[in-house]
């Protein structure tokens, strides 16, 4: 009998210990509730105790969490319709307030959807597109300016992307403490034109590139014509100079040949006459050619003597 009672006591003690003791790790924080109402806020990791079977433990992340919004179509101040895709980082700073207001991470994500989307929409619609995409190191090009509703806006009057995001974070962060949430950072992941505007932008970019390409091509053709003209002039100069030198060489050669012929003629006029006549025969009479001359012709003299 005593042993049975002891066993029952031990079993009850084990059940109480199992349901009463719990451990909160370094990445968690917890709220203890009793019949649905919070009665304890545990922010330090380690072992803890609650009333068994009466109290429950609700665990929450203490690490940084991610929020990703749905891309929204928003018009900018200069009436450019764009898609804006936003992301943020947040954490649960006050678990008790968090539990009372939104209860779960899904509820917190829903509240952040409303807060961040609203602030981002106001920021985008209140600034020019160029302000949303340019950085703080942007240098204006000459007399660059923009017009909004007929009013001139100068570059020095505009904000940069970093300043706009800082303002978005400040405004959105002001609404999160009431939910026990600390908003750490807000960033725009991507900005893109809507389809119709994107098509027109691409067409304008293509036309601008074609214009630049045509200008480069025209300049290239001009330089090509200049180079070809210079090459033709140099070629004519070289050809003319070569032709002049060739005539000089040919004239000198002819003069030298004539001098040699004259010298040979003077040494033996008869032999020279004979040699020149033979050369004339060779050039005049072909393989199957016929030559008709009179017998008293000087041209026939050597043929007659050869008999």
Rosetta blueprint (number, residue, H / E / L):
1 X L
2 X H
3 X H
4 X H
5 X H
6 X H
7 X H
8 X H
9 X H
10 X H
11 X H
12 X H
13 X H
14 X H
15 X H
16 X H
17 X H
18 X H
19 X H
20 X H
21 X E
22 X E
23 X E
24 X E
25 X L
26 X L
27 X L
28 X E
29 X E
30 X E
31 X E
32 X E
33 X E
34 X E
35 X L
36 X L
37 X E
38 X E
39 X E
40 X E
41 X E
42 X E
43 X L
44 X L
45 X L
46 X E
47 X E
48 X E
49 X E
50 X L
51 X L
52 X L
53 X L
54 X L
55 X E
56 X E
57 X E
58 X E
59 X E
60 X E
61 X E
62 X L
63 X L
64 X L
65 X E
66 X E
67 X E
68 X E
69 X L
70 X L
71 X L
72 X E
73 X E
74 X E
75 X E
76 X L
77 X L
78 X L
79 X L
80 X L
81 X E
82 X E
83 X E
84 X E
85 X E
86 X E
87 X E
88 X E
89 X E
90 X E
91 X E
92 X E
93 X L
94 X L
95 X H
96 X H
97 X H
98 X H
99 X H
100 X H
101 X H
102 X L
103 X L
104 X L
105 X H
106 X H
107 X H
108 X H
109 X H
110 X H
111 X H
112 X H
113 X H
114 X H
115 X H
116 X H
117 X H
118 X H
119 X H
120 X H
121 X H
122 X H
123 X H
124 X H
125 X H
126 X L
127 X L
128 X L
129 X H
130 X H
131 X H
132 X H
133 X H
134 X L
135 X L
136 X L
137 X L
138 X L
139 X L
140 X L
141 X L
142 X L
143 X L
144 X L
145 X E
146 X E
147 X E
148 X E
149 X L
150 X L
151 X E
152 X E
153 X E
154 X E
155 X H
156 X H
157 X H
158 X L
159 X L
160 X L
161 X H
162 X H
163 X H
164 X H
165 X H
166 X H
167 X H
168 X H
169 X H
170 X H
171 X H
172 X H
173 X H
174 X L
175 X L
176 X L
177 X H
178 X H
179 X H
180 X L
181 X E
182 X E
183 X E
184 X E
185 X E
186 X E
187 X E
188 X E
189 X E
190 X E
191 X E
192 X E
193 X E
194 X L
195 X H
196 X H
197 X H
198 X H
199 X H
200 X H
201 X H
202 X H
203 X H
204 X H
205 X H
206 X H
207 X H
208 X H
209 X H
210 X H
211 X H
212 X H
213 X H
214 X H
215 X H
216 X H
217 X H
218 X H
219 X H
220 X H
221 X H
222 X H
223 X H
224 X H
225 X H
226 X H
227 X H
228 X H
229 X H
230 X H
231 X H
232 X H
233 X H
234 X H
235 X H
236 X H
237 X H
238 X H
239 X H
240 X H
241 X H
242 X H
243 X H
244 X H
245 X H
246 X H
247 X H
248 X H
249 X H
250 X H
251 X H
252 X H
253 X H
254 X H
255 X H
256 X H
257 X H
258 X H
259 X H
260 X H
261 X H
262 X H
263 X H
264 X H
265 X H
266 X H
267 X H
268 X L
269 X H
270 X H
271 X H
272 X H
273 X H
274 X H
275 X H
276 X H
277 X H
278 X H
279 X H
280 X H
281 X H
282 X H
283 X H
284 X H
285 X L
286 X L
287 X L
288 X L
289 X L
290 X L
291 X L
292 X L
293 X L
294 X L
295 X L
296 X L
297 X L
298 X H
299 X H
300 X H
301 X H
302 X H
303 X H
304 X H
305 X H
306 X H
307 X L
